[in-house]
Amino acid sequence: MIIEVMPEKKYPNELKIKLQQELEKLFTEDWGGPRSELALVYLREKVIPKLISCLVINHHYLENKTFMEILSNKLNTEFAYPPAFADGLSKDIVKIALKILGRHEKPDNHPWHPWEVILRMLTIGKSISKIIEKTGFPESYIKILRKKYVMYLNLIDREDVNKRFYDIPELSCSRQLVMFMQDFRNRFRLHKNYYVRLQAEEVIFELELPVNADKLLTILECIYYYEGLMTAEELLQVLKGYSINNSRYNGITIIILLQNNYLTTSGKVPGKISLSPKGAKLAAGVLAPRLAEEIMQKLKTADNAAHHFCEKLLDRNPKVVEEVIRELANYKDSIVLNLFDVMFGRASKQVLLAIISACGELEGDKPAALLARALRHRDSMVRVKACQAIADNKHKSLYFPLVNALNDSVQLVRENAAGALGRLGIPAAVKYLKPILNNPEEHPSVRQAAREAIAELKFVRNN
């Protein structure tokens, strides 16, 4: 499903004032609302302003049945109106909003779309408070939907559950909601890079971009390949070759991305457009799997592929390359170590840390050799990352390099070396860790790491 969320547009103050007046009249006259002065103040200063904000943000949903349900829940949970009362009141509120604001130019009547907005934000890691801020939806409704979706995901893995989920009392969902949850889950299996698409849609929502997710990702991908080579005007010309022909919308999108630090013109060549870390992270979701697949194929078939791709990657955006390294590690194929070995002494610190982390996920002598090499690196953060990767790798040959790292000049390296020795599972390491406990001049965090490692090693020895 492709969904374009309508951001809040600018509404004249006179419209909002009229909406305020009509809503106050609805509460106090038509529905016999609060009579006490204190209750009236609360209505005017709290209830109605929040409702106006919700109605304006969701102008495109005013004819949507699910939004009506959400508005009723808001009246019930935020302002303590009884459910039966809230259902009728929400209908009258929407009638007034439609009369004053008019029908939206792009009304969205599909009952799934408000749920789509909530689950999309939850899926990409947005907090509930952020979702409330962006949508005006009540916290209670968001939490209930999240709970039902989690319950649905748990139920589909149970063999004893009939597949007609809308008949299951414990799920307690309407047929429409169950159908939506099934559809939402299936998209991750059927559509490539669907998670990245959700992230792109959220950026579009936040920045009010005049393009869809596919076009945004294509623009970022284009910039990756031409990074630091073009001005904004030159980029617009190139985008025409990517079947994105609306120069006006492309130009607006590029300006907004620059203003919000997804793009930058202060890279290696001033005035030329590059991806900022934020923009590169979004683009990497599409680029990294594709680049990793291409690299794997070449590493298996071409003799000089490691050196070729080393040169190619070192010249690219480090944030994207970092994600490519992670994707390569996911193949669990030792052939990627040929590339890592060539890149080791030439990569930026950011990329080198990704390589070291990837070595922690791979088995064999070669990743262990690279990790031992990292423990001797001049940069202390590289040595720290090496200790952390060794804790995952657990290659026994790294025992003595870790013992040596207990004498490192940097406290954080010593702390992580002690922790890694505990994970390595060689009980003899206790004799090197005990002196740390008896050293009053050692940093408390290092002593604590040594204490935990000793306990872990004693457990290994006793079992």
C-alpha positions in Angstrom: 0.0 0.0 0.0 1.3 3.5 -0.9 0.2 6.0 1.6 0.9 9.8 1.5 0.4 11.3 4.9 -0.9 14.9 4.8 1.2 17.2 7.0 -0.5 20.1 8.8 -0.8 23.0 6.4 -1.2 26.6 7.3 -4.7 27.6 8.2 -5.7 31.2 8.7 -6.2 32.3 12.3 -9.8 33.4 11.6 -10.7 29.8 10.6 -9.3 28.5 13.9 -11.0 31.2 15.9 -14.3 30.3 14.2 -13.7 26.7 14.9 -13.0 27.6 18.5 -16.3 29.5 18.8 -18.4 26.8 17.1 -16.9 24.0 19.2 -17.4 25.9 22.4 -21.0 26.4 21.4 -21.4 22.7 20.6 -20.1 21.7 24.0 -22.0 24.3 26.1 -25.3 24.6 24.3 -25.9 21.6 22.0 -24.5 19.1 24.5 -25.2 20.9 27.7 -21.5 21.1 28.6 -19.8 22.4 31.7 -21.5 25.2 33.6 -19.0 26.0 36.4 -16.4 28.6 35.6 -13.5 26.3 36.4 -14.8 23.7 34.0 -15.4 26.3 31.3 -11.8 27.5 31.6 -10.6 23.9 31.2 -12.8 23.5 28.1 -11.5 26.7 26.5 -7.9 26.4 27.4 -7.3 22.6 27.3 -10.0 20.6 25.5 -10.9 22.8 22.5 -7.3 23.8 21.6 -6.2 20.2 21.6 -9.2 19.2 19.5 -8.5 22.0 17.0 -4.9 20.9 16.6 -6.0 17.3 16.1 -8.7 18.3 13.5 -6.3 20.6 11.6 -3.5 17.9 11.4 -6.1 15.3 10.3 -8.2 17.5 8.0 -7.7 14.8 5.3 -9.2 12.2 7.7 -12.4 14.1 8.6 -14.5 11.7 6.5 -12.5 8.6 7.6 -14.4 6.1 9.8 -11.2 5.1 11.7 -10.4 8.6 12.5 -13.9 9.0 14.0 -13.1 6.1 16.2 -9.8 7.7 17.2 -11.4 11.0 18.0 -14.0 9.3 20.1 -11.2 7.5 22.0 -9.5 10.9 22.5 -12.6 12.4 24.0 -13.0 9.4 26.3 -9.4 8.8 27.4 -8.0 12.4 27.5 -11.1 14.3 28.5 -13.1 11.7 30.4 -16.2 11.7 28.3 -18.1 8.4 28.6 -17.8 6.2 25.5 -21.5 6.5 24.4 -21.3 10.3 24.9 -18.0 10.5 23.1 -19.2 8.6 20.0 -22.0 11.1 19.4 -20.0 14.1 20.3 -17.1 13.1 17.9 -19.6 13.0 15.0 -20.8 16.5 15.7 -17.3 17.8 16.1 -16.3 16.5 12.7 -19.5 18.0 11.1 -18.4 21.4 12.4 -14.8 21.0 11.3 -16.0 20.0 7.8 -18.3 23.0 7.6 -15.6 25.5 8.7 -12.4 23.9 7.2 -14.2 22.6 4.1 -13.5 19.2 2.4 -9.8 18.5 2.1 -8.4 18.7 -1.4 -7.1 15.1 -1.0 -9.5 13.4 1.4 -8.3 10.0 2.7 -11.3 7.7 3.5 -9.5 4.4 3.6 -10.1 2.9 7.1 -6.5 1.4 7.2 -4.6 4.6 6.7 -4.7 6.0 10.3 -3.5 2.6 11.5 -0.8 2.7 8.8 0.6 5.9 10.1 0.8 4.6 13.7 2.4 1.3 12.9 4.8 2.9 10.4 6.1 5.2 13.1 6.3 2.4 15.7 8.1 0.2 13.3 10.9 2.7 12.5 11.4 3.4 16.2 9.4 6.6 16.8 8.4 7.1 20.4 4.7 7.3 21.4 5.2 10.9 22.4 6.5 11.7 19.0 3.6 9.9 17.3 1.2 11.9 19.5 2.9 15.2 18.5 2.8 14.4 14.8 -0.7 12.9 14.6 -2.7 14.3 17.5 -3.9 10.8 18.2 -4.5 9.8 21.8 -1.8 7.8 23.7 -4.4 5.2 24.7 -5.3 4.4 21.1 -1.7 4.1 20.0 -0.8 1.8 22.9 -3.9 -0.4 22.2 -3.0 -0.7 18.5 0.6 -1.6 19.4 -0.6 -4.2 21.9 -3.0 -5.8 19.4 -0.3 -5.9 16.6 2.2 -7.5 19.0 -0.5 -10.0 20.0 -1.3 -10.7 16.4 2.4 -11.4 15.6 2.6 -13.8 18.5 -0.6 -15.6 17.5 0.3 -16.2 13.9 3.2 -18.4 15.1 1.0 -20.7 17.1 0.0 -23.9 15.4 -3.2 -24.3 17.5 -4.7 -20.9 16.4 -7.2 -20.9 13.6 -6.2 -18.5 10.8 -9.5 -16.6 11.1 -7.9 -14.2 13.5 -11.0 -11.9 13.7 -12.8 -14.7 15.5 -10.3 -15.0 18.3 -11.6 -13.4 21.5 -8.1 -12.7 23.0 -7.2 -10.6 19.9 -10.5 -8.7 20.0 -10.1 -7.0 16.7 -12.5 -6.0 13.9 -12.2 -7.8 10.6 -10.8 -4.6 9.0 -8.1 -4.3 11.6 -7.1 -7.9 11.3 -6.9 -7.6 7.5 -4.8 -4.5 7.8 -2.4 -6.2 10.3 -2.0 -9.2 7.9 -1.3 -6.9 5.0 1.2 -4.8 6.9 3.1 -7.8 8.1 3.1 -9.4 4.6 4.6 -6.4 3.0 8.0 -7.0 4.8 8.1 -10.4 3.1 6.8 -9.5 -0.3 8.5 -6.1 -0.9 12.2 -5.6 -1.0 13.5 -2.8 1.3 10.0 -2.2 2.8 11.5 -1.0 6.1 13.6 1.6 4.2 10.5 2.7 2.4 8.7 3.3 5.7 11.6 5.4 6.8 11.4 7.4 3.6 7.7 8.0 4.1 8.3 9.3 7.6 10.9 11.8 6.3 8.4 12.9 3.7 5.8 13.3 6.4 8.1 15.3 8.7 9.6 17.6 6.1 6.4 17.9 4.0 8.3 16.9 0.8 6.3 17.0 -2.5 7.6 13.6 -3.6 6.8 10.0 -2.8 9.1 7.4 -1.2 10.4 6.0 -4.4 11.3 9.4 -5.8 13.0 10.5 -2.5 15.1 7.3 -2.4 16.0 7.7 -6.1 17.2 11.3 -5.5 19.4 10.2 -2.6 20.8 7.3 -4.6 21.6 9.6 -7.5 23.5 12.0 -5.1 25.5 9.0 -3.7 26.9 8.2 -7.2 27.5 11.9 -8.0 28.5 13.0 -4.6 30.6 16.1 -4.4 30.5 16.5 -8.2 27.4 18.6 -8.9 25.7 21.8 -7.8 21.9 21.7 -7.2 21.2 23.0 -10.7 23.4 20.3 -12.3 21.7 17.6 -10.1 18.3 18.6 -11.4 19.5 18.0 -15.0 20.8 14.5 -14.1 17.6 13.6 -12.3 15.8 13.9 -15.6 17.6 10.8 -16.7 16.2 8.9 -13.7 12.6 9.3 -14.9 12.0 12.0 -12.3 11.0 14.8 -14.6 9.2 17.3 -12.4 12.1 19.8 -11.9 9.9 22.1 -9.7 9.2 19.4 -7.2 12.8 18.0 -7.4 14.1 21.5 -6.7 11.8 22.0 -3.7 12.8 18.6 -2.4 16.5 19.3 -2.7 16.2 22.7 -1.0 14.2 21.2 1.9 16.7 18.3 2.3 19.5 20.9 2.4 17.7 23.0 5.0 17.1 19.9 7.2 20.6 18.5 7.0 19.9 15.5 4.8 22.2 17.0 2.2 25.1 19.3 2.5 27.2 21.6 0.2 30.1 21.9 2.7 31.8 18.7 1.7 35.2 18.2 0.1 34.2 20.5 -2.8 32.3 23.6 -1.5 29.1 24.3 -3.3 28.8 20.7 -4.6 26.0 18.5 -3.1 26.8 15.5 -0.9 24.9 13.3 1.5 25.0 14.3 5.1 25.2 11.4 7.7 21.3 11.5 8.0 20.8 11.4 4.2 23.5 8.7 3.8 21.9 6.5 6.5 18.5 6.6 4.6 20.1 6.0 1.2 22.2 3.2 2.6 19.1 1.1 3.3 18.6 0.7 -0.4 22.2 0.9 -1.6 24.0 -1.3 0.9 22.2 -4.6 0.1 22.6 -4.1 -3.6 26.3 -3.1 -3.4 27.0 -6.0 -1.0 25.5 -8.5 -3.4 27.5 -7.1 -6.3 30.7 -7.2 -4.3 30.1 -10.8 -3.2 29.6 -11.9 -6.8 32.8 -10.3 -7.9 34.8 -11.5 -4.9 33.9 -15.1 -5.9 34.6 -14.7 -9.6 37.3 -12.1 -10.1 40.9 -12.4 -8.9 41.5 -8.7 -8.3 38.1 -7.9 -6.9 39.2 -7.0 -3.4 41.6 -4.3 -4.6 39.1 -3.0 -7.1 36.3 -2.6 -4.5 38.7 -1.3 -1.9 39.5 1.7 -4.3 35.8 2.0 -5.1 34.5 2.1 -1.6 37.2 4.3 -0.1 36.0 7.0 -2.4 32.4 6.7 -1.3 30.3 8.1 1.5 31.6 6.4 4.7 28.1 6.1 6.2 27.0 4.1 3.2 30.2 2.0 3.1 29.7 1.3 6.8 26.3 -0.3 6.0 27.8 -2.2 3.1 30.4 -3.7 5.5 27.5 -4.9 7.8 25.7 -6.4 4.8 28.8 -8.3 3.7 29.3 -9.7 7.2 25.7 -11.0 7.1 26.7 -13.4 4.3 28.9 -15.2 6.9 31.4 -16.0 4.0 35.1 -15.8 4.7 35.7 -14.5 1.2 34.8 -11.0 2.4 37.9 -11.0 4.6 40.0 -10.5 1.5 38.3 -7.1 1.0 38.5 -6.3 4.8 42.2 -7.1 4.8 42.9 -4.8 1.9 40.8 -2.0 3.4 42.1 -2.3 6.9 45.0 0.1 6.7 43.4 2.6 4.4 39.8 2.9 5.6 38.5 5.9 7.6 38.0 5.3 11.3 34.3 5.0 10.9 34.6 2.3 8.2 37.4 0.6 10.1 35.2 0.3 13.2 32.6 -1.4 11.0 35.1 -3.8 9.6 36.3 -4.8 13.1 32.7 -5.3 14.3 32.1 -7.5 11.2 35.1 -9.6 12.1 33.5 -10.3 15.4 30.7 -12.0 13.6 32.9 -14.2 11.4 34.6 -17.5 12.3 38.1 -18.6 11.5 41.8 -17.6 11.8 41.7 -14.7 9.4 39.1 -12.5 11.2 41.0 -13.4 14.4 44.2 -12.1 12.8 42.6 -8.9 11.8 41.2 -8.4 15.4 44.7 -9.0 16.8 46.0 -6.4 14.4 43.3 -4.0 15.6 44.4 -4.4 19.2 47.7 -2.9 18.3 46.1 0.1 16.5 47.2 3.6 17.6 43.6 4.8 18.0 42.2 3.7 21.4 38.6 3.5 20.1 39.8 1.0 17.5 41.3 -1.1 20.3 38.1 -0.8 22.3 36.0 -2.0 19.4 38.5 -4.9 18.8 38.0 -6.0 22.4 34.2 -5.9 22.0 34.5 -7.9 18.7 36.7 -10.5 20.3 34.1 -11.0 23.0 31.7 -12.0 20.1 34.3 -13.9 18.1 35.7 -15.9 21.0 38.7 -17.2 19.0 41.1 -18.8 21.5 44.2 -17.4 19.6 43.2 -13.9 20.9 43.9 -14.9 24.5 47.4 -13.4 24.9 46.6 -10.3 22.8 43.8 -9.6 25.3 46.0 -10.3 28.3 48.4 -7.7 26.9 45.5 -5.3 26.5 45.0 -5.4 30.2 48.0 -3.1 30.5 46.8 -0.6 27.9 47.2 3.0 28.8 43.5 3.8 28.1 41.0 2.8 30.9 38.2 1.9 28.4 40.5 -0.5 26.6 41.5 -2.3 29.8 37.8 -2.5 30.9 36.7 -4.1 27.6 39.8 -6.4 27.5 38.8 -7.8 30.9 35.2 -8.3 29.8 36.4 -10.1 26.6 38.6 -12.4 28.6 35.6 -13.5 30.6 33.7 -14.2 27.4 36.6 -16.1 25.9 36.2 -18.8 28.5 39.8 -19.7 29.3 40.0 -20.1 33.2 43.7 -19.5 33.2 42.9 -15.8 32.6 41.9 -15.5 36.3 45.6 -15.1 37.3 45.9 -12.0 35.1 42.6 -10.6 36.3 43.1 -11.0 40.0 45.9 -8.4 40.3 43.5 -5.8 38.8 41.1 -6.4 41.8 43.9 -5.8 44.2 45.2 -2.6 42.6 43.6 0.4 44.4 44.9 2.7 41.7 43.0 1.0 39.0 39.8 2.6 37.7 36.6 1.2 39.4 35.0 0.3 36.1 38.0 -1.8 35.1 38.0 -3.6 38.5 34.3 -4.3 38.2 34.8 -5.7 34.7 37.6 -7.9 36.1 35.4 -9.1 38.9 32.6 -10.1 36.5 35.1 -11.8 34.2 36.5 -13.9 37.1 33.0 -14.9 38.2 32.2 -15.9 34.6 35.5 -17.9 34.3 34.9 -19.7 37.6 31.5 -20.8 36.4 33.1 -22.2 33.2 35.7 -24.1 35.2 33.1 -25.5 37.6 30.8 -26.7 34.8 
